[in-house]
Amino acid sequence: MSRGRHAQPPLRLTRRGRIVRDVVIGALVLALPLFATQLSVAFFTVVVWAGQFAGLTA
């Protein structure tokens, strides 16, 4: 991998870049519990439906 004369410093973010990064990380942290709740509710619903379907077809 050839690097030019002007090698990039390792991830020096500008002020705006840091703000964007922090906002994205904050949004992900806030969304993760909600996403996990939705997933568990969906999984539970599928299990209940499968149980009802198995009961009806048995």
PLY file of the C-alpha trace (Angstrom):
ply
format ascii 1.0
element vertex 58
property float x
property float y
property float z
element edge 57
property int vertex1
property int vertex2
end_header
0.00 0.00 0.00
1.74 3.15 -1.17
1.24 6.36 0.76
1.80 9.79 -0.74
4.15 12.41 0.64
1.22 13.91 2.54
0.37 11.01 4.82
-2.89 11.40 6.68
-2.57 11.69 10.46
-4.46 8.93 12.32
-8.10 10.08 12.45
-7.80 13.68 13.61
-11.40 14.84 13.56
-12.42 18.44 13.15
-14.74 20.05 15.69
-17.70 19.42 13.41
-16.59 15.84 12.87
-16.47 15.24 16.61
-19.96 16.70 17.04
-21.34 14.51 14.25
-19.62 11.46 15.75
-21.01 12.19 19.22
-24.53 12.71 17.86
-24.38 9.43 15.92
-23.07 7.54 18.96
-25.74 9.12 21.16
-28.50 8.20 18.72
-27.26 4.61 18.55
-27.08 4.34 22.35
-30.64 5.66 22.64
-31.96 3.45 19.83
-30.39 0.18 20.99
-32.70 -0.49 23.97
-35.76 0.38 21.88
-34.54 -1.86 19.07
-33.89 -4.71 21.52
-37.39 -4.29 22.99
-38.97 -4.37 19.55
-36.99 -7.50 18.67
-37.98 -9.31 21.86
-41.66 -8.36 21.40
-41.56 -9.57 17.79
-39.87 -12.83 18.85
-42.42 -13.41 21.62
-45.28 -12.71 19.18
-43.89 -15.20 16.66
-43.50 -17.83 19.39
-47.10 -17.29 20.57
-48.43 -17.43 16.99
-46.44 -20.61 16.35
-47.87 -22.15 19.51
-51.42 -21.24 18.52
-50.88 -22.53 14.99
-49.42 -25.79 16.30
-52.37 -26.12 18.67
-54.88 -25.54 15.88
-53.26 -27.98 13.47
-52.51 -30.71 16.02
0 1
1 2
2 3
3 4
4 5
5 6
6 7
7 8
8 9
9 10
10 11
11 12
12 13
13 14
14 15
15 16
16 17
17 18
18 19
19 20
20 21
21 22
22 23
23 24
24 25
25 26
26 27
27 28
28 29
29 30
30 31
31 32
32 33
33 34
34 35
35 36
36 37
37 38
38 39
39 40
40 41
41 42
42 43
43 44
44 45
45 46
46 47
47 48
48 49
49 50
50 51
51 52
52 53
53 54
54 55
55 56
56 57
